[in-house]
Amino acid sequence: MNTFMLSNCVVCAGFGSEPAIRFSKTSTDTDMARFKVGECVYDSKAENKKRYNNWSCICYGDVAKRIKNMGLQARSRINLKGSMDIYSYTDENGIKHDTATVIVDDIEYATPMVKKEEAEKESTPKLQPVDKTETTPSSDEKVLNLDEENLFFKGSFL
């Protein structure tokens, strides 16, 4: 099987009153977790130039325990690695469905978890004193002049 990687994707909220992540046990008493993630991609034809690819994910054993210990919940940003498989199921009307599912082998938060107080402290900018002494480049340093006449694509950086 091929490795399937998703980075900076979002755990989707559960449908209706369902939880975002459903934990259960398999017939062999192995821990199991099921959830969906959304990945934002660029699409020139879509409204706001973006759309979401939604992926069904399933994990077993130690990875399911890890998700439970991580406290993963809806709207968490995660990175995951796994393999793609096709699952078949029959709905209550007797119709057979096939769906692509990611079998998760590894998962981590895309952004580090910080306490709310620490996040507020980090979000306020810290002013640094400016050194007003003018320095001149040494002879082995190159000076890059970015005025409009020297730009290869005029106006692209302005």
Summary of the structure (lengths in Angstrom):
residues: 158
radius of gyration: 24.1
end to end distance: 46.4
largest distance: 78.7
contacts: 320
relative contact order: 0.17
helix: 15%
strand: 41%
